[in-house]
Amino acid sequence: MSSAPKRYRVGIIGLGARAETFARSLYAGLERGELFGLCDIDEDRTRKFCEYCGLQGVRCFQRSDEFFAQREMDAVIVTTPDFTHLDVARQAFAAGKHVYMEKPLDVTAERCREIIRLRRRSGVRTFMGFNLRASEMTMRVREIVRSGALGPLIHVRALEQLSYAHIASFMRRFHRRAERSGGLLNTKCCHDLDIMQWLVGHEHRIVRVASFGGLNTFRPENAPAGHGATCHECPPAVASACVYRDRAGFVFPVSGKSPLHKTRETGVYGGDLCAYTEDKDIVDNQTVIMEWDHGVRGTFNMVGCQAVGRRDLTLWGERGMLATDSASKYLRVVRSPSGETVQHEFPPRQGGHGGADPAMLGRFFDAIEGEDRSDEGLAEGLAATLLAEKALESLRTGRVADIPAADYTA
């Protein structure tokens, strides 16, 4: 007779939109996990978070040292801002807590390498939160590629298109400064950069990158006349006509009517700053061209300012091509030279990221219990941030950026 599975007591540090998803699931109770407690530097934010999510009697901490000192806590989900990941990981590893690291791993490749080195010395388990890997459509794409149905790959193309509200959310918060986010490609599109490398195979490495991009829309001179420095200061007539006004959905809460920002350190976190802020140094559109060590080439495009968001992939191989349509929820394979077409449809699933989010906690528990004590996704987290970093280098210098093999190792 098999014994009941271990039930992990999981804490969450950093109370934002991603934390809401995990907190609700763990508080409701899972077969292998339950919510142990919450930690955020902002006491007011913590109170609002618990009230909105209906979390009664949950342990709450404002100091991370007290949070990580809790012996009863088995694991922690890190959903703090990108630039804090190294410091939070250091505390978690020192306390012997297993770590789920929300993407990106950190804001620079060297900080990612340091996280990997610290984890190796700690011996705890880690899991990288690239949740697109758990979406049904992406898993099917990988299955088809790995089956050899397309033949050897030649080219991979990916697109991320952000909606009005989604891209604006990055222009007013901490992400608007590359030192805190690694740039929009890292903080937002590391999902996509990971998927491209995952599909080609991490046994191969990208060796050259070129990139072009800029800030076309969210420039101070493009702001509507008479706007306020923050959305709550904006005249009603101006705010009501602005598609970039501050709203919930991509900040906490996920499904609320209005966002609940931090009340502390607004200079860092941004609150409801106008999306046309003067102090940003990130781009709002970018194109990346890349080449792998075995001759596969690829392109990635990030654009915003659209009515709806979408992600799409196209892969060409010597024996066929595959294209996804995220809007219509299908992927199509066209085989060469016959031209035979096979279409796979994917009905909408509940949960964020195409139904992937609910699966991620189960994968985290699998990682804790698995026999593999390698870097458990952190190396892939490094690879995604490294690609974003080199693309930003190319964009700023106007030159092709080489990626030495040593850059992928810690």
DAUR-V627929 format. One record per residue. N is the residue number from 0. PHI is phi in whole degrees, -180 to 180 (999 if undefined). PSI is psi in whole degrees, 0 to 359 (999 if undefined). OMEGA is omega in degrees with one decimal (none if undefined). Layout:
N/PHI/PSI/OMEGA ; N/PHI/PSI/OMEGA
This chain:
0/999/124/-176.9 ; 1/-75/146/179.5 ; 2/-82/160/179.2 ; 3/-67/146/-179.8 ; 4/-66/151/176.6 ; 5/-64/141/179.3 ; 6/-109/114/-175.0 ; 7/-85/138/177.0 ; 8/-96/112/-168.5 ; 9/-113/128/173.9 ; 10/-99/158/178.4 ; 11/-126/130/177.9 ; 12/-119/126/-176.9 ; 13/98/102/-170.4 ; 14/-101/89/176.9 ; 15/-128/201/-176.5 ; 16/-64/321/178.7 ; 17/-68/322/179.0 ; 18/-63/324/-180.0 ; 19/-58/316/-179.5 ; 20/-59/312/-177.7 ; 21/-71/319/-177.0 ; 22/-62/317/-180.0 ; 23/-62/316/-178.5 ; 24/-65/313/-177.4 ; 25/-70/324/179.4 ; 26/-67/323/177.9 ; 27/-67/335/177.6 ; 28/99/125/176.6 ; 29/-118/162/-179.7 ; 30/-59/325/-175.0 ; 31/-117/9/-178.5 ; 32/-156/153/176.0 ; 33/-144/158/-178.9 ; 34/-80/121/178.1 ; 35/-88/314/-176.8 ; 36/-177/175/-176.4 ; 37/-128/151/176.9 ; 38/-140/131/174.9 ; 39/-156/144/-177.7 ; 40/-69/344/-174.0 ; 41/-105/107/-177.1 ; 42/-63/319/179.1 ; 43/-64/318/177.5 ; 44/-60/317/-179.9 ; 45/-61/316/179.6 ; 46/-62/314/179.1 ; 47/-63/322/179.7 ; 48/-62/312/-179.0 ; 49/-65/318/179.8 ; 50/-63/313/-176.8 ; 51/-66/320/-177.1 ; 52/-86/356/-179.8 ; 53/69/35/-178.0 ; 54/-94/102/-176.6 ; 55/-100/135/175.8 ; 56/72/20/-179.2 ; 57/-85/137/176.6 ; 58/-64/134/-178.8 ; 59/-130/139/-178.0 ; 60/-132/145/172.3 ; 61/-105/339/179.8 ; 62/-105/125/-177.0 ; 63/-67/329/179.6 ; 64/-65/321/176.7 ; 65/-68/321/179.0 ; 66/-60/309/-176.6 ; 67/-74/346/177.7 ; 68/-79/354/-178.0 ; 69/-73/109/-175.7 ; 70/-67/332/-177.1 ; 71/-74/346/-178.4 ; 72/-83/125/-177.3 ; 73/-88/324/-171.0 ; 74/-149/164/-179.4 ; 75/-139/142/173.4 ; 76/-104/123/-176.1 ; 77/-97/109/177.1 ; 78/-125/32/175.6 ; 79/-78/168/177.6 ; 80/-56/151/-172.7 ; 81/-51/317/-172.9 ; 82/-73/354/179.2 ; 83/-100/355/-169.9 ; 84/-60/319/179.9 ; 85/-62/313/-178.6 ; 86/-64/319/179.6 ; 87/-68/318/178.6 ; 88/-61/320/179.5 ; 89/-59/316/179.2 ; 90/-67/318/-178.4 ; 91/-64/315/-179.9 ; 92/-65/318/179.9 ; 93/-63/329/-179.5 ; 94/-86/356/178.2 ; 95/77/26/-179.3 ; 96/-96/137/172.2 ; 97/-68/147/-169.9 ; 98/-126/127/165.2 ; 99/-99/116/-177.5 ; 100/-103/113/175.9 ; 101/-66/148/-178.8 ; 102/-69/156/-10.8 ; 103/-75/169/179.9 ; 104/-62/315/172.2 ; 105/-166/192/-171.1 ; 106/-97/347/174.6 ; 107/-136/158/179.8 ; 108/-64/321/-178.7 ; 109/-67/323/176.0 ; 110/-66/325/175.5 ; 111/-64/318/179.0 ; 112/-62/321/179.9 ; 113/-65/321/176.2 ; 114/-60/316/179.6 ; 115/-63/316/179.4 ; 116/-63/318/178.9 ; 117/-64/319/180.0 ; 118/-63/318/179.9 ; 119/-60/320/-179.9 ; 120/-72/333/-175.7 ; 121/-80/324/-177.9 ; 122/82/0/178.3 ; 123/-79/169/179.4 ; 124/-93/147/177.2 ; 125/-132/162/179.5 ; 126/-147/130/-178.4 ; 127/-93/127/-172.0 ; 128/-83/53/173.4 ; 129/-84/80/-170.1 ; 130/-71/344/176.9 ; 131/-63/338/177.2 ; 132/-65/341/-178.6 ; 133/-99/3/177.5 ; 134/-76/144/-175.8 ; 135/-60/319/-178.0 ; 136/-66/315/-178.6 ; 137/-66/321/177.5 ; 138/-63/323/177.7 ; 139/-68/320/177.1 ; 140/-59/313/179.9 ; 141/-62/320/179.2 ; 142/-60/317/-179.8 ; 143/-67/316/179.1 ; 144/-62/314/-178.3 ; 145/-68/336/179.6 ; 146/-72/344/-177.8 ; 147/86/7/-176.6 ; 148/-62/331/179.0 ; 149/-91/352/-172.7 ; 150/76/186/176.4 ; 151/-57/134/-178.4 ; 152/-69/148/177.0 ; 153/-116/315/-174.4 ; 154/-150/144/178.1 ; 155/-128/132/178.5 ; 156/-128/136/178.8 ; 157/-135/151/179.6 ; 158/-135/135/163.7 ; 159/-123/123/179.0 ; 160/-113/121/-176.4 ; 161/-101/142/177.4 ; 162/-74/170/179.6 ; 163/-52/306/-175.1 ; 164/-67/324/-175.7 ; 165/-66/308/-177.7 ; 166/-68/325/179.6 ; 167/-64/330/-179.2 ; 168/-63/333/178.8 ; 169/-83/340/-176.5 ; 170/-83/347/-176.0 ; 171/-115/348/-177.1 ; 172/-103/194/-174.8 ; 173/-59/336/-176.9 ; 174/-61/340/-172.5 ; 175/-68/347/176.0 ; 176/-110/124/-175.7 ; 177/-61/331/179.6 ; 178/-65/338/-179.9 ; 179/-101/347/-175.1 ; 180/-131/343/-172.9 ; 181/80/7/-176.7 ; 182/95/163/-175.4 ; 183/-64/328/179.3 ; 184/-63/323/-179.8 ; 185/-78/308/-172.9 ; 186/-70/329/-177.5 ; 187/-108/313/-169.0 ; 188/-98/8/176.4 ; 189/-60/332/171.9 ; 190/-51/307/-174.4 ; 191/-68/319/178.3 ; 192/-63/325/175.9 ; 193/-68/314/-177.5 ; 194/-61/319/179.1 ; 195/-61/316/179.9 ; 196/-71/325/178.6 ; 197/-64/319/-178.7 ; 198/-72/319/177.3 ; 199/-69/324/179.2 ; 200/113/125/-177.3 ; 201/-73/357/171.1 ; 202/-70/344/174.2 ; 203/-110/151/-175.5 ; 204/-127/145/174.6 ; 205/-73/131/-175.2 ; 206/-113/340/179.8 ; 207/-142/143/-176.9 ; 208/-140/137/169.7 ; 209/-129/147/-176.1 ; 210/-149/149/177.3 ; 211/-136/145/179.3 ; 212/180/179/179.5 ; 213/-178/178/176.8 ; 214/-104/93/-176.9 ; 215/-89/320/-169.8 ; 216/-98/309/-167.7 ; 217/-88/52/176.4 ; 218/-97/144/-178.2 ; 219/-53/323/-177.9 ; 220/-71/348/177.9 ; 221/-92/355/-179.2 ; 222/-64/147/179.4 ; 223/-64/145/-179.8 ; 224/-59/135/176.3 ; 225/82/10/-177.6 ; 226/-71/161/176.9 ; 227/-96/166/177.4 ; 228/-69/333/174.6 ; 229/-128/163/-178.5 ; 230/-66/326/-178.6 ; 231/-74/345/175.9 ; 232/-94/355/-175.9 ; 233/-74/136/176.3 ; 234/-57/138/-176.3 ; 235/-51/320/-178.4 ; 236/-66/324/179.2 ; 237/-74/314/-178.0 ; 238/-62/318/-176.5 ; 239/-66/335/-179.6 ; 240/-92/356/-175.0 ; 241/-95/119/179.8 ; 242/-75/351/-178.2 ; 243/-104/13/-179.5 ; 244/-64/154/-176.7 ; 245/-64/133/179.8 ; 246/-155/163/178.0 ; 247/-75/173/177.9 ; 248/118/308/177.6 ; 249/-111/2/165.0 ; 250/-130/167/-179.7 ; 251/-67/137/-2.7 ; 252/-86/159/-176.5 ; 253/-64/318/-173.5 ; 254/-118/16/-178.0 ; 255/-82/175/-179.8 ; 256/-82/329/-179.6 ; 257/-141/149/-177.4 ; 258/-73/153/176.6 ; 259/-118/101/-175.6 ; 260/-88/165/171.9 ; 261/-64/148/177.2 ; 262/-102/353/177.0 ; 263/-108/152/174.3 ; 264/52/48/-179.0 ; 265/-65/337/176.7 ; 266/-65/332/178.1 ; 267/-91/308/-171.0 ; 268/-81/335/169.8 ; 269/96/330/-179.1 ; 270/55/228/-178.4 ; 271/-105/39/177.1 ; 272/-54/149/174.7 ; 273/-60/138/-178.4 ; 274/-65/346/180.0 ; 275/-94/29/-178.0 ; 276/-52/147/-178.5 ; 277/-82/340/-170.8 ; 278/-94/7/-179.1 ; 279/-79/152/175.2 ; 280/-133/21/177.5 ; 281/-101/169/179.2 ; 282/-100/164/174.6 ; 283/-114/4/171.7 ; 284/-156/145/-176.8 ; 285/-157/144/175.2 ; 286/-121/136/-179.2 ; 287/-126/134/174.1 ; 288/-116/132/-175.0 ; 289/-137/156/178.9 ; 290/-136/131/178.5 ; 291/-87/167/-176.8 ; 292/-70/346/179.1 ; 293/-110/16/171.6 ; 294/97/352/174.0 ; 295/-68/142/178.7 ; 296/-125/160/-176.8 ; 297/-155/164/175.4 ; 298/-136/147/175.0 ; 299/-134/135/178.3 ; 300/-124/131/174.2 ; 301/-118/122/177.6 ; 302/-134/157/178.6 ; 303/-130/200/172.6 ; 304/62/40/179.3 ; 305/-120/161/-177.7 ; 306/-65/325/-179.2 ; 307/-133/155/175.3 ; 308/-95/153/177.0 ; 309/-161/158/173.3 ; 310/-131/134/179.3 ; 311/-140/150/179.6 ; 312/-127/144/168.8 ; 313/-136/131/179.1 ; 314/-127/133/176.6 ; 315/-113/132/174.9 ; 316/-126/178/-178.5 ; 317/-70/343/-178.5 ; 318/-122/14/177.7 ; 319/162/177/177.7 ; 320/-136/156/-179.8 ; 321/-132/137/177.7 ; 322/-138/136/175.7 ; 323/-102/153/174.2 ; 324/-130/97/-174.7 ; 325/-68/333/179.6 ; 326/-70/319/-178.0 ; 327/-95/358/175.6 ; 328/61/50/174.2 ; 329/-148/162/169.0 ; 330/-128/149/-175.8 ; 331/-126/134/176.0 ; 332/-114/127/176.6 ; 333/-115/119/-175.4 ; 334/-91/142/178.6 ; 335/-109/145/2.2 ; 336/-94/6/-172.9 ; 337/-71/331/-175.5 ; 338/82/4/178.5 ; 339/-59/135/-177.9 ; 340/-116/133/176.0 ; 341/-123/129/-178.6 ; 342/-115/133/177.9 ; 343/-113/128/-179.0 ; 344/-109/149/-176.4 ; 345/-132/99/178.5 ; 346/-59/148/179.6 ; 347/-56/140/178.9 ; 348/-117/151/178.9 ; 349/-74/147/179.1 ; 350/105/153/-177.8 ; 351/-68/162/179.1 ; 352/54/51/176.2 ; 353/66/32/-179.9 ; 354/84/4/-177.0 ; 355/-76/326/-173.4 ; 356/-55/315/-179.7 ; 357/-61/334/-178.4 ; 358/-80/341/-171.2 ; 359/-69/325/178.3 ; 360/-65/320/176.5 ; 361/-61/321/178.1 ; 362/-68/326/176.3 ; 363/-63/314/179.0 ; 364/-65/324/175.4 ; 365/-61/319/180.0 ; 366/-65/322/178.5 ; 367/-63/320/-174.0 ; 368/-89/349/-175.4 ; 369/-70/163/-179.5 ; 370/-83/337/-177.7 ; 371/-73/116/179.9 ; 372/-107/31/176.3 ; 373/-79/201/-174.7 ; 374/-80/359/166.8 ; 375/46/51/175.7 ; 376/99/342/-178.3 ; 377/-68/326/177.2 ; 378/-63/322/176.6 ; 379/-70/326/174.7 ; 380/-63/319/174.6 ; 381/-61/315/-177.3 ; 382/-61/321/180.0 ; 383/-68/314/179.0 ; 384/-67/323/177.9 ; 385/-61/317/178.6 ; 386/-64/316/178.1 ; 387/-63/320/-179.6 ; 388/-65/316/-179.8 ; 389/-70/326/176.3 ; 390/-65/320/177.7 ; 391/-66/322/176.2 ; 392/-61/315/179.2 ; 393/-63/316/-179.9 ; 394/-59/317/-175.3 ; 395/-78/329/-176.7 ; 396/-96/341/-176.0 ; 397/74/19/-178.9 ; 398/-126/156/172.4 ; 399/-68/135/179.9 ; 400/-104/127/175.5 ; 401/-87/149/176.5 ; 402/-122/101/177.2 ; 403/-63/149/-179.1 ; 404/-58/327/-178.3 ; 405/-63/336/-178.5 ; 406/-67/340/-178.5 ; 407/-86/355/-175.6 ; 408/-115/153/-179.4 ; 409/-110/999/none
